Amino acid sequence: MARWLRPLVGALLLLEGAAALSFLHHRYEELVQALFRVQSQCPYVTRIYSIGRSVEGRHLYVLEFSDYPGIHEPLEPEFKYVGNMHGNEVLGRELLLQLSEFLCEEYRRGNERITRLIHDTRIHIMPSMNPDGYEVAAKQGPDSNGYLTGRNNANGVDLNRNFPDLNTFMYYSREISGPNHHIPLPDNWKSQVEPETLAVIQWISSYNFVLSANLHGGAVVANYPYDKSQDQRFRSHRRTVNTPTPDDKLFQKLAKTYSYAHSWMHRGWNCGDYFADGITNGASWYSLSKGMQDFNYLYTNCFEITLELSCNKFPPEEDLERQWMANREALVAFIEEVHQGIKGMVSDENNNGIAGAVISVQGISHDITSGDTGDYFRLLLPGTYTVTASAEGYQPLTVTITVGPAAPSLVHFQLKQEVVRKPAERKASGTRMNNKALQKKVVPRATRRGTQR
């Protein structure tokens, strides 16, 4: 099917029985009521939970959609949307509330596409990561809201510059062939981040998220990692230097999925800027440090992009319906992107899942790990790959697989334990080696004593 036809077909599938929604700006109490209203309307496929509180004590609520809410089903991927990270960028907040209502209503109507999506995916929606900043921005409202009013949290900190800087460590690690995934956090990281940032880091450490997007405003473009340039000379605002990840082609495809399903993002000309296909590498646009997007990729298994959705950070209510219609298909289509590449179980010879097994793809220097139950998810473009699963205490296993353009390929790994010789066997082997070396008279005495130890 031609690329331009897919958004049209998807949109037609969603139009059938689409619910009439209210298009209003929601203050904190109204946001909470809206979330609990959705949960009450779809109690069997939703769950509300809080990942923590803001500086001023507001809950950071998440609405989950799943056929088994609260439970991770092996081989079912975890997906998340995060909105309103900057308190005065409010469209994402409203779109995620609309999406929540829409998923519930269409599930109740028996929409086949939405039903399949909820049954096959565990979807987590956080409408607001910065409820304190939003309240500051909302007091001024759309008409007089300043460009920075309410952007930061209640402590005056930009949350998208508040995550531990793993990029610098990664760039150095790459030069010395160090780790390329799950880069460890600095020892004092908790004292350096805000309550909202801490809550998100603990959240994404507790769930094996596979794909994610965080929603912003002020431009119209799908932005993908890396956000931070390796060349420190280009750290200033608006200096451009493309800084791709090892998964650059995949990230471009993910970004294009959203931009081409959006009504006008893919056209490129928006808000006085031009982005080909409506996408950009983050550092190529401007370099930023300690962002959430790069942190997801470097610390977890999650591939995250940043969606800039409106020229106006705080659009008037009369524009919300138009924006929802422009983004509705894109929001659904992007969730569906979690179902590509390969997935499977990593287990031992007794079929027990192995957590933390490393999945490596030859030619892509970024690995992912299996989750607590031993299941893994590796997003990949269609093609043929050589994939290796390895875990401490087990023999690695390598297979060649072909990934198609539709559903993910199911590839299981059953690892055999490494054979550990008994001390007596190792000593006997060492003695045989030394005797052979003595016969050849090529091993110095000091070396022989060292070998025996």
Stockholm file with secondary structure:
# STOCKHOLM 1.0

chainA/1-453         MARWLRPLVGALLLLEGAAALSFLHHRYEELVQALFRVQSQCPYVTRIYSIGRSVEGRHLYVLEFSDYPGIHEPLEPEFKYVGNMHGNEVLGRELLLQLSEFLCEEYRRGNERITRLIHDTRIHIMPSMNPDGYEVAAKQGPDSNGYLTGRNNANGVDLNRNFPDLNTFMYYSREISGPNHHIPLPDNWKSQVEPETLAVIQWISSYNFVLSANLHGGAVVANYPYDKSQDQRFRSHRRTVNTPTPDDKLFQKLAKTYSYAHSWMHRGWNCGDYFADGITNGASWYSLSKGMQDFNYLYTNCFEITLELSCNKFPPEEDLERQWMANREALVAFIEEVHQGIKGMVSDENNNGIAGAVISVQGISHDITSGDTGDYFRLLLPGTYTVTASAEGYQPLTVTITVGPAAPSLVHFQLKQEVVRKPAERKASGTRMNNKALQKKVVPRATRRGTQR
#=GR chainA/1-453 SS CCTTHHHHHHHHHHHTTCCCCCCCCCCHHHHHHHHHHHHHHSTTTEEEEEEEECTTSCEEEEEEECSSTTCCCTTCCEEEEEECSSTTCCHHHHHHHHHHHHHHHHHHHTCHHHHHHHHHCEEEEESCSCHHHHHHHHHHHHHHCCSSTTCSCTTSCCGGGCSCCHHHHHHHHHHTTCCCSSCCCCTTGGGGSCHHHHHHHHHHHHSCEEEEEEEECSEEEEEESCCSCSSGGGCSTTCCCCCCCTTHHHHHHHHHHHHHHSSSGGGCEETTEECGGGEEEHHHHCCCSSCHHHHHHHHSSCEEEEEEEESSSSCCGGGHHHHHHHHHHHHHHHHHTTSCSEEEEEECTTCCBCTTCEEEETTEEEEEECCTTSEEEECCCSEEEEEEEECTTBCCEEEEEEECSSSCEECCEECCBCCCCCHHHHHHHHHHHHHHHHHHTCSCHHHHHHHHC
#=GC SS_cons         CCTTHHHHHHHHHHHTTCCCCCCCCCCHHHHHHHHHHHHHHSTTTEEEEEEEECTTSCEEEEEEECSSTTCCCTTCCEEEEEECSSTTCCHHHHHHHHHHHHHHHHHHHTCHHHHHHHHHCEEEEESCSCHHHHHHHHHHHHHHCCSSTTCSCTTSCCGGGCSCCHHHHHHHHHHTTCCCSSCCCCTTGGGGSCHHHHHHHHHHHHSCEEEEEEEECSEEEEEESCCSCSSGGGCSTTCCCCCCCTTHHHHHHHHHHHHHHSSSGGGCEETTEECGGGEEEHHHHCCCSSCHHHHHHHHSSCEEEEEEEESSSSCCGGGHHHHHHHHHHHHHHHHHTTSCSEEEEEECTTCCBCTTCEEEETTEEEEEECCTTSEEEECCCSEEEEEEEECTTBCCEEEEEEECSSSCEECCEECCBCCCCCHHHHHHHHHHHHHHHHHHTCSCHHHHHHHHC
//
